Amino acid sequence: MKLDIRPETAAEIPAIYELHELAFGQDNESRLINKLRDSEHFIPELSVVAYAGEYLVGHILLTRLPLQGNDGQTYETLALAPMAVTPALHQMGIGGQLIRHALKTAADMGFESVIVLGHPEYYPRFGFAPASKFGIRTAYEVPDAAFMAIELAPGALAGKSGEVVYPNEFEAVA
Ligand SMILES: CC(C)(COP(=O)(O)OP(=O)(O)OC[C@H]1O[C@@H](n2cnc3c(N)ncnc32)[C@H](O)[C@@H]1OP(=O)(O)O)[C@@H](O)C(=O)NCCC(=O)NCCS
């Protein structure tokens, strides 16, 4: 499907809220987005919308995520969360286009890696692997296969094993 994919604008904030509410069947993720948008973790270029013609059909958000290295240093990675596609248009590759676009934008901006907590059947096709492969942990109790990471540059996570610390805003969906 031909899509127009670009950063969100302020006028789209209510439509993004409604899109996630529809896709998830609850508003936890929508509220998370609004909280993250008001936080220091937000990166305007990495809140990305997809349009099919005049219709908003998808949205993905990447935000700053601190990584406390086992070596005592704090590194920065990105959290992919949440993403949603209009339910009537699932399985048409919109989610895939959004992910690839967001990962490329993040790489172009100089970000080195992305973490996602999500469907283990979905994200590996984009290059995500269990974060445990890089020695990266989270305090959240989640299945190993659902907590994934991708390097945006080869070897970017080498020597950066440790724990990602999800900002308090994520408690809204916990
Ligand atoms: C996940 C989501 C964004 C995918 O969007 P999409 O445009 O349908 O994705 P694509 O067309 O690129 O890919 C479709 C694939 O996603 C997989 N997928 C979708 N939902 C899934 C789920 N809940 N669990 C596992 N895989 C899922 C489909 O099985 C399909 O795989 P296939 O190609 O092997 O059949 C969309 O289903 C959605 O909005 N879901 C509700 C919100 C959500 O779960 N967001 C992700 C949170 S981690």
The ligand as an ORCA input file, in Angstrom:
! r2SCAN-3c Opt
* xyz 0 1
  C       0.816     -5.299     15.642
  C       0.273     -4.386     14.524
  C       0.814     -2.985     14.710
  C       0.760     -4.960     13.193
  O       0.305     -4.088     12.164
  P       0.043     -4.638     10.665
  O      -0.007     -3.489      9.763
  O      -1.090     -5.603     10.687
  O       1.425     -5.447     10.469
  P       1.997     -6.040      9.132
  O       0.948     -6.077      8.071
  O       3.292     -5.380      8.858
  O       2.340     -7.504      9.613
  C       1.310     -8.382      9.948
  C       1.904     -9.448     10.828
  O       1.801     -9.054     12.193
  C       1.416    -10.171     12.949
  N       0.696     -9.775     14.157
  C      -0.263     -8.854     14.275
  N      -0.737     -8.878     15.538
  C      -0.060     -9.815     16.201
  C      -0.116    -10.313     17.506
  N      -0.996     -9.854     18.398
  N       0.734    -11.286     17.847
  C       1.612    -11.788     16.960
  N       1.702    -11.374     15.696
  C       0.870    -10.388     15.316
  C       0.495    -10.904     12.030
  O       0.381    -12.241     12.412
  C       1.163    -10.761     10.677
  O       2.118    -11.784     10.521
  P       2.194    -12.618      9.169
  O       2.655    -11.625      8.137
  O       3.197    -13.671      9.464
  O       0.805    -13.096      8.922
  C      -1.266     -4.372     14.483
  O      -1.720     -5.711     14.448
  C      -1.909     -3.661     15.669
  O      -2.158     -2.457     15.635
  N      -2.260     -4.447     16.710
  C      -2.916     -3.907     17.885
  C      -1.958     -3.117     18.727
  C      -0.688     -3.900     19.041
  O      -0.719     -5.065     19.423
  N       0.459     -3.216     18.890
  C       1.762     -3.800     19.090
  C       2.099     -3.889     20.530
  S       3.654     -4.786     20.733
*
